[in-house]
Amino acid sequence: MNRIVAITGGFGHLGSVVGQAFAEAGWQVALLDRAVGPRYPQAGALSIGGIDLTDSAAARAALEQVNEHFGGLDALINVAGGFHWETLADGDVDTWDLMYRVNLRTAVVSSQAALAHLKERGHGRILNIAAAAATRAALGMGAYAAAKAGVMRLTEALAEELKDARITVNALMPSIIDTPQNRADMPEAEFDRWVKPEQLAATLLFLASDAAAAITGACIPVTGRV
């Protein structure tokens, strides 16, 4: 059966690597993003840009477009997110709202928009990107860690909600991901200790497979050697 995956944050580095991995595994891929156009164009993928994934109507319209284009939806991967380092003493409370919106609200809204299509299929996968930092926040990472902890709780609660619908919900908790932006921000770091996007993509592929049907509500650390 033709398998279809929608990936939020699909125009970014991690999202594009995940999309390519799923395409190479035989999936039909839809990339959804706030950006207007993909940074890394992917042949064969349905690219839908300019979407405010914090807006329920916009997310529903995008997922409906995916459903109409491919004839269904089997998996949603919530990659959309962002990071901001800021201490409370020198920071702005608006940063906490921003981290909530880009990391947690996008996952909530996109998951809600995908539910009807996944249920219609009679099975499905929702996969989220949380963070290892969500278990213990480091200096300046309170807002980010709080939002990613929310992604973990969303994963657990939604997994319980969807057990009888045969839809599993799991999350990965990466440490530092080896992306061009992170290399630019931390030029003196040991990049070979970081988690490769391809490693995260491989883990997501497993969780989306039939072999992982018994796994739900799991928040899985993928931390490399950090």
C-alpha positions as CSV (number, residue, x, y, z in Angstrom):
1,M,0.0,0.0,0.0
2,N,1.2,3.5,-0.8
3,R,2.4,5.2,2.4
4,I,2.2,8.9,2.9
5,V,4.0,11.1,5.4
6,A,3.6,14.8,6.2
7,I,6.6,16.6,7.7
8,T,6.2,19.9,9.4
9,G,9.3,22.1,9.3
10,G,10.0,20.2,6.1
11,F,12.0,23.0,4.4
12,G,14.7,23.1,7.1
13,H,17.8,21.0,7.3
14,L,16.5,18.3,9.6
15,G,13.1,18.2,7.9
16,S,14.6,17.9,4.4
17,V,16.9,15.0,5.6
18,V,13.9,13.2,7.1
19,G,11.9,13.8,4.0
20,Q,14.7,12.4,1.7
21,A,15.1,9.3,4.0
22,F,11.3,8.5,3.8
23,A,11.3,9.1,0.1
24,E,14.2,6.7,-0.4
25,A,12.3,4.1,1.7
26,G,9.3,4.3,-0.7
27,W,7.1,6.8,1.1
28,Q,5.2,9.7,-0.6
29,V,6.4,12.8,1.1
30,A,4.7,16.2,1.9
31,L,6.9,19.0,3.3
32,L,5.0,21.7,5.2
33,D,6.7,24.9,6.4
34,R,6.2,28.5,7.4
35,A,8.9,29.5,4.8
36,V,7.6,30.3,1.3
37,G,9.9,27.8,-0.5
38,P,12.1,24.9,0.3
39,R,15.7,25.5,1.1
40,Y,16.6,22.1,-0.1
41,P,14.2,21.2,-3.0
42,Q,13.2,17.5,-3.1
43,A,12.1,15.9,-6.3
44,G,8.7,14.1,-6.0
45,A,7.8,15.8,-2.8
46,L,4.7,17.9,-2.3
47,S,6.0,21.2,-0.9
48,I,3.5,23.5,0.9
49,G,5.0,26.7,2.1
50,G,3.8,29.9,3.8
51,I,1.8,28.0,6.4
52,D,1.3,29.3,9.9
53,L,1.3,26.0,11.8
54,T,0.2,27.7,15.0
55,D,-3.1,28.4,13.2
56,S,-5.7,25.6,13.3
57,A,-7.4,26.6,10.1
58,A,-4.2,26.9,8.1
59,A,-2.9,23.5,9.4
60,R,-6.2,21.8,8.5
61,A,-6.1,23.3,5.0
62,A,-2.5,22.1,4.5
63,L,-3.3,18.5,5.7
64,E,-6.4,18.4,3.6
65,Q,-4.3,19.3,0.6
66,V,-1.9,16.5,1.4
67,N,-4.8,14.1,1.7
68,E,-6.3,15.2,-1.6
69,H,-3.0,15.1,-3.4
70,F,-1.8,11.6,-2.3
71,G,-5.1,10.0,-1.3
72,G,-4.5,9.6,2.4
73,L,-2.1,10.1,5.3
74,D,-0.3,7.5,7.2
75,A,2.2,9.5,9.3
76,L,2.8,13.0,10.7
77,I,6.2,14.0,11.8
78,N,6.4,17.3,13.8
79,V,9.9,18.6,13.1
80,A,8.9,22.3,13.2
81,G,10.5,24.1,16.1
82,G,13.1,26.6,17.2
83,F,15.7,27.5,19.8
84,H,16.5,30.6,21.7
85,W,19.1,30.9,24.5
86,E,18.3,33.5,27.1
87,T,18.6,33.9,30.9
88,L,15.6,35.0,32.8
89,A,17.4,38.0,34.4
90,D,18.4,39.5,31.1
91,G,15.6,38.1,28.9
92,D,12.0,38.8,28.0
93,V,9.0,36.8,29.0
94,D,7.9,36.9,25.4
95,T,10.6,34.4,24.7
96,W,8.6,31.8,26.7
97,D,5.6,32.5,24.5
98,L,7.7,32.2,21.4
99,M,9.2,28.9,22.4
100,Y,5.8,27.5,23.3
101,R,4.3,28.6,19.9
102,V,7.1,27.3,17.7
103,N,7.8,24.1,19.5
104,L,4.7,22.9,21.3
105,R,1.7,24.7,19.7
106,T,2.8,23.7,16.2
107,A,2.9,20.1,17.2
108,V,-0.5,20.3,18.9
109,V,-2.2,22.1,16.0
110,S,-0.7,19.9,13.3
111,S,-1.5,16.7,15.2
112,Q,-5.1,17.8,15.7
113,A,-5.3,18.6,12.0
114,A,-4.0,15.2,11.0
115,L,-6.2,13.1,13.2
116,A,-9.2,12.8,11.0
117,H,-7.0,11.6,8.0
118,L,-5.1,9.1,10.1
119,K,-8.3,7.7,11.6
120,E,-9.8,7.4,8.2
121,R,-6.8,5.3,7.2
122,G,-7.5,3.0,10.2
123,H,-3.9,3.2,11.5
124,G,-1.1,5.8,11.7
125,R,1.9,7.3,13.3
126,I,2.5,10.7,14.9
127,L,6.2,11.4,15.6
128,N,7.4,14.4,17.5
129,I,10.8,16.0,18.1
130,A,11.3,16.8,21.8
131,A,14.8,17.4,23.3
132,A,17.1,15.8,25.8
133,A,17.2,19.2,27.4
134,A,13.6,18.8,28.4
135,T,14.6,16.4,31.2
136,R,16.9,19.0,32.8
137,A,17.3,22.5,31.6
138,A,20.7,24.0,31.4
139,L,21.6,27.7,31.9
140,G,19.6,29.9,29.5
141,M,17.5,27.1,28.2
142,G,14.5,27.4,30.5
143,A,12.0,28.6,27.8
144,Y,13.1,26.0,25.3
145,A,13.2,23.1,27.7
146,A,9.8,24.0,29.1
147,A,8.3,23.9,25.6
148,K,10.0,20.6,24.7
149,A,8.9,19.1,28.0
150,G,5.4,20.0,26.8
151,V,6.0,18.1,23.6
152,M,6.9,15.1,25.8
153,R,3.6,15.4,27.7
154,L,1.7,15.8,24.5
155,T,3.3,12.6,23.2
156,E,2.3,10.6,26.2
157,A,-1.3,12.0,26.5
158,L,-2.0,11.6,22.8
159,A,-0.6,8.1,22.8
160,E,-3.2,7.1,25.5
161,E,-5.9,8.9,23.6
162,L,-5.3,7.1,20.4
163,K,-4.6,3.6,21.5
164,D,-7.9,2.2,20.3
165,A,-7.5,4.0,17.0
166,R,-4.3,2.1,16.2
167,I,-2.4,5.3,15.9
168,T,0.9,5.3,17.8
169,V,2.5,8.5,19.1
170,N,6.2,8.7,20.0
171,A,8.9,11.3,20.4
172,L,12.7,11.6,19.9
173,M,14.8,13.5,22.4
174,P,18.0,14.6,20.6
175,S,20.9,16.4,22.1
176,I,22.7,18.8,19.7
177,I,21.9,18.0,16.1
178,D,24.7,18.4,13.6
179,T,23.2,21.1,11.3
180,P,25.0,24.0,9.5
181,Q,23.4,26.5,11.9
182,N,24.6,24.7,15.0
183,R,28.1,24.5,13.5
184,A,28.1,28.2,12.8
185,D,26.8,28.9,16.4
186,M,29.4,26.6,18.1
187,P,32.4,26.6,15.8
188,E,34.8,25.2,18.4
189,A,32.6,22.2,19.3
190,E,33.5,18.6,18.5
191,F,30.9,18.0,15.7
192,D,31.5,14.3,15.5
193,R,30.0,13.9,19.0
194,W,26.7,15.4,17.9
195,V,23.6,13.6,16.5
196,K,23.5,13.4,12.7
197,P,20.2,14.3,11.1
198,E,20.5,11.0,9.2
199,Q,20.5,9.1,12.5
200,L,17.4,10.8,13.6
201,A,15.8,10.1,10.2
202,A,16.6,6.4,10.6
203,T,15.1,6.2,14.0
204,L,11.9,7.9,12.8
205,L,11.7,5.5,9.9
206,F,11.8,2.6,12.3
207,L,9.1,4.1,14.5
208,A,6.9,4.6,11.4
209,S,7.4,1.0,10.3
210,D,5.1,-2.0,11.1
211,A,7.9,-3.4,13.3
212,A,7.3,-0.5,15.8
213,A,3.6,-1.0,16.0
214,A,3.8,-2.0,19.7
215,I,5.7,1.2,20.7
216,T,3.6,4.2,21.7
217,G,3.9,6.9,24.3
218,A,7.7,6.6,24.3
219,C,10.1,9.5,24.5
220,I,13.4,8.2,23.2
221,P,16.8,9.8,23.9
222,V,19.0,10.0,20.8
223,T,22.0,11.9,22.2
224,G,25.1,10.7,20.3
225,R,28.1,11.3,22.5
226,V,27.1,14.6,24.0
